[in-house]
Amino acid sequence: MKVTYAELRSKPRTLCSLTGLRESEFEALLPSFGDAWDDFIRETFEHEGRKRAVGAGRKAHLKGLEDKLLFILMYFRLYPTQEVQGFLFSLSQAQANQWIHRLTGVLNQALGYERQLPEREPVNLETVLQNCPSLEFMLDGTERRINRPQDKADRKQYYSGKKKAHTVKNLVIHDRQGKVRYLSDTYEGKKHDKKIAEEEDLQFPDGSTLWQDTGSQGFAPAGVTIQQPKKKPRQRSLSMIEKMNNQSISSIRVEVEHHIGGIKRCQILVQPFRNWLDHFVDDVMETACGLHNFRLTHRQKQGNAA
């Protein structure tokens, strides 16, 4: 039995569980996904000297645009093995692999058309943040597990003592509405949050307030008010006022954990990452952030309309 969108449309709860999107959100993303797919076909197959017409040859198992979008959303949401993903859509493992890497790029481009992807270039960060509704931002690092590298040097590089596992790390910057405004490059998990922020030379608009945790202790861009819990000094306890201040800051900073949880609805970010294609570990994080932003934007619009 093959999974199809036509069947799942009549089962909205199942559709949302399998893809992370409601039917209205799925339908809203579909036009941009179609534009991105057309661009992919044009750039990949429609070139001078091609002898066979586009669409000729054996027919693809993923015929409809809806099923293509369903395929890649299910992969991000559930992260099954490629053998299982292929079985669900009547494909071989090799075909599933090909479609996964092909459609990940298409999905990413569609989210770009929707203007939901986070900024990736540090040089543009200040300009991007200047256009936010408020100048309050939250900075945090998030780690993802990867399979144990075979190379000894890689095992040492990617081992995170904090997680007691091999991981990769990104810094994310959210606004107070929950949208991911910036996503850093992907680094080895043992790299410190503060070092990543300094290496990327993150700059914020003057008058901004930045909420961060103790992992970014010492990171203080010019013209920015830092809100950060105070670390307990060695051999000394925090005062009652300091404890109350920490509690107040943490009650606001917990928002960023909820937002990261929204990004990690995609199990591809939660389970140990198995794909070793160059840059794919970074691509899926960017795409998952875009899906989070798209879902959040769509639901905020519905809430405002109500």
C-alpha positions in Angstrom: 0.0 0.0 0.0 1.4 3.4 -1.1 1.0 6.5 1.0 -0.6 9.3 -0.9 -1.8 12.8 -0.2 -5.2 12.1 -1.7 -5.8 9.5 1.0 -4.4 11.6 3.9 -6.5 14.7 3.0 -9.5 13.0 4.6 -7.4 12.3 7.8 -6.2 15.7 9.0 -4.9 14.6 12.3 -2.8 11.8 10.6 -1.6 14.3 8.0 -0.4 16.7 10.7 1.2 13.9 12.7 3.1 12.7 9.6 4.2 16.0 8.2 4.1 18.6 11.0 1.7 20.7 8.9 -2.0 21.1 9.0 -3.9 20.7 5.7 -4.3 24.5 5.2 -0.5 24.9 5.8 0.3 22.1 3.4 -1.9 23.7 0.7 -0.4 27.1 1.4 3.1 25.8 0.9 2.2 23.8 -2.3 2.3 26.7 -4.8 5.8 27.8 -3.8 6.9 24.1 -3.8 5.5 23.8 -7.3 7.5 26.9 -8.5 10.7 25.5 -6.9 10.1 22.2 -8.6 9.6 23.9 -12.0 12.9 25.7 -11.4 14.6 22.5 -10.6 13.3 20.8 -13.8 14.3 23.8 -15.9 17.8 24.0 -14.4 18.5 20.3 -14.4 16.9 18.9 -17.5 16.0 21.7 -19.9 19.4 22.4 -21.5 20.7 22.8 -25.0 21.5 19.5 -26.7 19.2 17.3 -24.6 17.9 14.6 -26.9 15.0 13.2 -24.9 12.0 15.3 -24.0 11.4 16.1 -20.3 9.0 13.5 -19.0 10.0 10.9 -21.5 11.3 7.5 -20.3 10.1 5.5 -17.4 7.4 7.1 -15.3 8.3 8.4 -11.8 6.6 6.8 -8.8 6.1 10.2 -7.2 4.0 11.7 -10.0 1.9 14.4 -8.3 3.3 17.6 -6.8 1.3 16.9 -3.6 3.0 13.5 -3.2 6.4 14.9 -3.7 5.8 17.5 -0.9 4.3 14.8 1.3 7.4 12.5 0.7 9.9 15.1 1.8 7.9 16.5 4.7 7.4 12.9 6.1 11.1 12.3 5.8 11.9 15.4 7.8 9.2 14.8 10.4 9.8 11.1 11.0 13.3 10.5 9.7 12.8 6.8 8.8 15.6 4.8 7.2 15.7 5.2 3.4 14.5 1.5 3.1 11.4 2.3 5.1 10.8 5.6 3.3 11.0 3.8 0.0 8.6 1.1 1.2 6.0 3.7 2.2 6.1 5.2 -1.3 6.7 2.1 -3.3 10.3 3.0 -4.1 13.6 1.1 -3.8 16.1 2.3 -1.3 18.3 3.8 -4.1 15.2 5.7 -5.5 14.3 7.0 -2.0 17.9 8.3 -1.6 17.7 10.1 -4.9 14.3 11.7 -4.1 15.4 12.7 -0.6 18.4 14.7 -1.8 16.5 16.1 -4.8 13.4 17.2 -2.9 15.3 18.6 0.1 16.7 21.3 -2.1 13.3 22.0 -3.7 11.7 22.3 -0.2 14.4 24.7 0.9 14.0 26.8 -2.2 10.2 26.9 -1.7 10.7 28.1 1.9 13.0 30.8 0.5 10.2 31.9 -1.9 8.0 32.2 1.1 10.7 34.3 2.8 10.8 31.9 5.8 14.5 30.9 5.8 16.7 32.4 8.5 19.6 34.7 7.5 22.9 32.8 7.2 25.4 35.7 6.5 26.7 37.4 9.7 27.4 40.6 7.7 23.6 41.0 7.0 22.5 40.2 10.6 22.2 43.8 11.9 20.1 44.9 8.9 17.8 41.9 9.2 17.3 42.4 13.0 16.7 46.1 12.5 13.5 45.3 10.7 12.1 43.1 13.5 8.9 44.3 15.4 11.0 44.8 18.5 14.7 44.9 19.3 14.6 42.0 21.7 16.3 38.8 20.7 17.3 35.5 22.1 20.6 33.7 21.4 21.1 30.1 22.2 23.1 27.1 20.9 21.6 23.7 20.0 23.4 20.5 19.5 22.4 17.5 17.3 23.7 14.0 17.5 25.5 12.4 14.6 26.7 8.8 14.1 30.1 8.0 15.5 32.6 9.0 12.8 34.9 6.2 11.5 37.9 8.5 11.3 39.8 8.9 14.6 40.5 12.6 14.1 36.8 13.2 13.3 35.7 11.3 16.4 37.9 13.6 18.6 36.7 16.7 16.8 33.0 16.0 17.0 32.9 14.6 20.5 30.9 16.8 22.9 31.8 16.3 26.5 28.5 18.1 27.5 26.3 15.6 25.6 28.7 12.6 26.0 28.2 11.9 22.3 29.4 13.0 18.8 27.4 16.1 17.9 27.2 19.2 15.7 26.1 22.6 16.9 24.4 25.8 15.6 23.6 29.1 17.2 20.1 30.4 16.6 18.8 33.9 17.1 15.0 34.3 17.7 12.8 37.3 18.0 10.3 37.5 20.8 7.6 36.3 18.4 9.4 33.0 18.0 10.7 33.4 14.5 14.3 32.2 13.7 16.0 35.3 12.4 19.5 33.9 12.1 21.2 30.5 11.9 24.9 30.2 12.2 27.1 27.8 10.3 27.2 24.2 11.6 30.2 23.5 13.9 31.6 20.6 15.8 29.6 20.0 19.0 32.5 20.7 21.4 32.9 24.3 20.2 31.8 26.8 22.8 28.8 29.1 22.1 30.7 32.2 22.9 33.6 31.3 20.5 31.1 30.7 17.7 29.4 34.0 18.3 32.8 35.8 18.3 34.1 34.1 15.2 31.0 35.0 13.3 31.2 38.5 14.7 27.5 38.8 15.4 26.4 42.4 15.4 23.1 43.7 16.7 21.3 47.1 16.2 22.0 49.8 18.8 19.5 49.7 21.7 18.8 45.9 21.3 18.2 43.6 24.3 19.9 40.2 24.0 18.7 37.4 26.2 21.3 34.6 26.5 22.4 31.8 28.8 25.6 31.3 30.7 27.1 29.5 27.7 27.6 32.9 26.1 29.2 34.4 29.2 31.4 37.3 28.2 29.8 37.8 24.8 28.7 41.5 24.9 28.3 43.3 21.5 28.6 47.1 21.6 25.3 49.0 22.1 23.4 45.9 23.4 21.8 45.3 26.8 22.7 41.8 27.9 20.2 39.8 30.0 21.9 36.7 31.4 21.6 34.6 34.6 24.5 35.1 36.9 26.8 32.1 37.5 27.3 30.9 41.1 30.8 31.9 42.2 33.1 29.3 43.6 32.8 28.6 47.3 30.0 31.3 47.6 26.3 31.2 47.2 24.2 33.6 45.2 22.3 36.2 47.2 18.5 36.1 47.4 18.3 39.1 45.0 20.6 37.4 42.5 18.5 34.2 42.7 15.3 36.1 42.1 16.9 38.0 39.2 18.1 34.7 37.7 14.6 33.2 38.0 13.1 36.3 36.3 15.5 36.0 33.4 15.0 32.3 33.1 11.2 32.7 33.0 11.6 34.8 29.8 14.5 32.8 28.3 12.5 29.6 28.5 10.8 30.9 25.3 13.8 30.1 23.3 13.7 26.5 24.5 10.1 26.3 23.3 11.1 27.8 19.9 14.0 25.3 19.5 11.5 22.6 20.4 9.4 23.8 17.5 12.3 23.5 15.1 13.0 20.0 16.5 9.5 18.7 15.6 11.5 17.4 12.7 12.9 14.1 13.9 15.8 14.5 11.4 17.3 16.9 14.0 16.6 14.7 17.0 17.7 11.2 16.0 21.4 10.6 15.3 22.1 12.0 11.9 22.9 9.2 9.4 23.5 11.1 6.1 27.1 11.9 5.2 26.7 13.9 2.0 28.7 17.1 2.2 26.7 20.1 3.6 23.5 18.0 4.1 23.8 18.2 7.9 23.7 22.0 7.5 21.0 22.0 4.8 18.5 20.1 6.9 18.9 22.5 9.9 18.2 25.5 7.7 15.2 23.8 6.1 13.8 22.8 9.5 14.1 26.4 10.7 12.3 27.5 7.6 9.5 25.0 8.3 9.2 26.3 11.9 9.0 29.9 10.6 6.4 29.0 8.0 4.2 27.1 10.5 4.5 29.9 13.0 3.7 32.7 10.5 0.7 30.8 9.1 -0.7 30.1 12.6 -0.1 33.7 13.8 -2.0 35.0 10.7 -4.9 32.6 11.5 -4.9 33.7 15.1 -5.0 37.4 14.1 -7.8 36.8 11.6 -9.9 35.1 14.4 
